[in-house]
Structure formats: C-alpha cells, structure tokens
Amino acid sequence: MSNILKPPTPEILRIADSVERAIGRFLGACDTIPPLGRYESDWEAVLLFNLVIRDIEAILTLARTDLVLLPAADVLARAVFEIALKAAWMIQPDDPFDREVRWLAHLAEEERLHKVVSESVTKFGGDPAMFKQRHAEIKEFRTGVARVLPAGYSELPGNPGVEQMLESLGQKQTYSLYRLLAQYVHGGHASTRLYRRGYGSLKQGGEFISPADWQAPLHMAWKNLQVFGGSILLSLKSRTPEFLTEEEILRLDRELDQLGGTKETVH
C-alpha cells in the first residue's frame, strides 16, 4: 500500500513475527496427530482450526500493513475466538460419542440455516430449491447418525452459549474481551470511539487509533492459538501438544502486556 497512514511500530512487527512462528510450530504439531478415523467431530475440529489459522494470518497481515486497519483486525479476532472455542469444545470429551453428540449440534446449525434461508427466499419471491435440497440432505444425514448412537447418548437441544463453552474449558476470564470485540462486528457505539472523543458539544472527531489498541486483536489471536490450539492437539493425541516452550509463551505474553501499556497518541 502506498497510502500508509500509520505504519506499524517495531514492537507490533516483532509480535506479529512471534505469532507467525507460533503458527508454524502449531502446524508442525498437527502433523504428529495420528490419522483421523471415522469420527466426524475430530475431522470438523481440524477443519474449523483451518479457518482460525487463516484469520490469524489475516490479522498479522493487517498489523504489518497499517495501524488504521485495526477495526478489521478486531472483527477477525472475534471470529478467531468463537471458531477456536467451538472447535476445542467440540472435541473436549474423552468419550468419542460425547464428541459426536456435540458435532451433531454443530451440524444442526447448518441444517437450520438452510431452512431459514429457504423460507426467506420464498417470502421474497426467489427460488428456494437449492436451499431446500441442502436442508433435506443435512437433515437426513444428521438423523441417520443420531439413530445409530449407542444407548445412553442423545442429541443436544443446541450448541451451548459462549459463556458455557468457556466455563467448560476453564477460560471464563476471556469473555469480557470477546464482548468488546463484538462491538466491531455489530457496529456498536463503543466501536466508533476510534474516531470520536467526548460527547455532545465537547465531541472531537479524528483517527485516534494507537499502537496500544492493537493489543486486543493480537492478544486474542495469540492466546486462542496457544490455549485452544493446544487443547485440540491434546484431544487429538498429537505427539507434541506443547508446541511452544514456557519461555516462549512468557516472552510473548510480556510483549503483549507492554504493547497494551503504550501511551496513546491522539492525531
């Protein structure tokens, strides 16, 4: 880009490089996972984490390009959190059939999606055939799997909420950051603080993004890779589930803490 407004700082570039190295180490650990078998949940967790890795790589690209791209990084960070959490939660149980039950709730989300979309298309005069067909195919497959579950296992009424998943994985402390990042997805009033100071007659407009603001998306990208990525490696029996040393983890945590303490500069 030739029109860079706020070039990345050396600290942000260093953190981005560290997270990228961590991605490489995680992918290396994934290569030590035994061949996946017949369980849909194991496959889907890996596929979901493909999305996570690509979203994290996009956050790093934005961080290395221009600090004013922060809103897009915040949107991606929220996606990273939700997808990584679901993947880790899905295969958390040791019992493979408990995992399959969780996967069925995940599959049912797509089934409902196509049903709702087909109804919407019908309502507004379009052709819903493709969505109806996809809904029917998924429903047939889901109900077929549910019928052959062993005795004592039954489908969940739906996926639990984010708070419940976090509690199950012992990560409740991250919920507040998730809620803050969600403001950039939904266009909440809190999101426009990047361009506003004060209210009413005291209001100032401008671009108030500082390096410290990047702590949130970079922290979310890093910790989800470390915590939920590590959880998936454990669940899938990777030979190297601890893909980073304790020293490497502490060093990156410290760099992110220092970035968050950067004094904000108003432009």
Disulfide bonds with the S-S distance in Angstrom:
none
